């Protein structure tokens, strides 16, 4: 251990920040084009304007939040100047083509406020912006260049506050300040601005940089490295003390699940429908034109001389405007559904086949329906009699004789002719809880086994969409399947809306979980790639009333009785009793801009006025810190949002070093819903390593269960071969469900949850803090059984013999012990149950790299 301490001290000494002694220095601001402008605003300092020192190598003090990840979030030619208000204002170009500028300001060049992106419609693009302050008119005069072909124009505008701007005006080149200058930084020459500043400004920046480096070093800690660093560590001992006098109530809804249709989680996943593209609504644009097969005929083919065309004249419903036209000239030719890369069938089970059909020739005729594999082997068959040239729904049940993973469904007209076909569907009868239009039983059961207290849906980014037109609208997802409005899924595929709000709410009811719908806050995803500046457009103000009405209607649909308009709709759709909705999320990790705030406030006010009993959950951005987090919390505190949704995907080191993250949260302010989190490690694996650092975090969530009301790991589901995001909690294919180690951890916390937290501590025999923070305890009491549940996490590469002192003792002598332990890279670890003898003071062994749950039963 001594060696490790020495290394840490050495590191600290080496990193201690350089301090500039003289009163003032020169500061240079620029943005290198390295990495396409994604490093953001960079700074350097000099005492003589000749020799320049970078403040961090490739270190950006401000990054652009404009546009989509990957292609955008760029900063070009920043113009940084100290404003008349004492703030540093940075105005920059967002790219070479958009007619928007970006602005952000800061007191100290370290913490930056909201970004805004004023759009100047008269300008082609906004390049090389600069500004000056006019003391007479007390406004900033901004100018930029607009380039089209060989033509360059100068535009100007004015602003008093960088929030509202005057209409852009054309100006002459003489309006330009041309203050940018070239500076040699090492081998490179950069273009930017030079100013004289007090050295205190630069000293603070240098100090910040050093502490940032230290922090990042902590966040790079991981258990793989520990196995080398701590290779000589001998087994340790520890003492757990439990103070039964110090109790607090904690949330009964701490453990929940986050469902988003990402990674084929819905269609082809949880939704039990076996026919892909049943509605013939797939479009090339859903995959950006990159997959030429992604059309209305995707996952369908014909045999023999049969022809498949797509029509949209007189569809079943305008929301579902395309349908198939099958033309056959000879008996036996068929239209074949491929399913989701095959249709899995189980022997002895019944399947409901249905379709809408009409015989275009007007005659009555028979369609024979066959489930068979490529070799022609038939697993089930039946027939429907199509009557005339009017859309009608036909339905039959098919009994499968033998299991297969790879069947196809053939529709074979007995008489040659022309048939219009749509909504061609095949469902297992055996769905979760046997619901029609239900969920795949095995996946839904894996979710139910987590014992989630709530289900968040429909996202994630799916909730607020890619561009305003892609915002998820609940009303498009209820009622008859053929009348629902399918939509592009921003993860690059199709949402049939077969799972809609009714199905989500029913599932919650089936598993005893609270529904938690998340609705866009009047803005689309901040990473939108369509609609120009994406979220920055926001729903136009003139449409906000109707948008808000839709949200109020949702609450009425969920909770209204039969005398209400939307309560009646719910009942007509099959659910007579209200669902008792308690929570509604508004926004999903949005950029906290003025535009967002304006819309959020309107929605929040309307819900509060009409449904004060509903707990509105706001949003504080996509990170555990930074501008959106700070600004989101500021707004929450100002308008008393009952709860806010925090998101963070972090390294193991972050979890190890942030076990106190919530310890100092103000208990009188908004509660927290940790809506998305997961440990991300190299290769984005799910293994014992990630799951154990998540367990460390879960112990701290329980300890802070008086302020953290809800939490959900994200994402939840991923289909093998269609995974856009890793890690995930559960993987599956057409026949199997493969739970991860992270799933096992979530399940242990879900099943062994408590509503009362009892103060406890674990102290290692070795007092080294590096070791100490790798062992954690949480003690809760289950209010129903009064069982005492002790969760012990040991992420050290050695075992810890742990003594527990229970001063108040009225437990049965035999407790349940569950141990999840293995090798860090294990992707499958099964929790092992054993018996633990308990007396007021007893010992238990925590294996290296383990989570141990002790469940002590009270004497009756
Ligand atoms: O969980 C995957 C994505 O991560 C969610 O859609 C989004 O909210 C977050 O960025």
Boltz pocket constraint, residues with backbone or C-beta under 6 A from the ligand:
constraints:
  - pocket:
      binder: B
      contacts: [[A, 260], [A, 262], [A, 459], [A, 460], [A, 461], [A, 462], [A, 588], [A, 589], [A, 622], [A, 676], [A, 714], [A, 715], [A, 725]]
      max_distance: 6.0
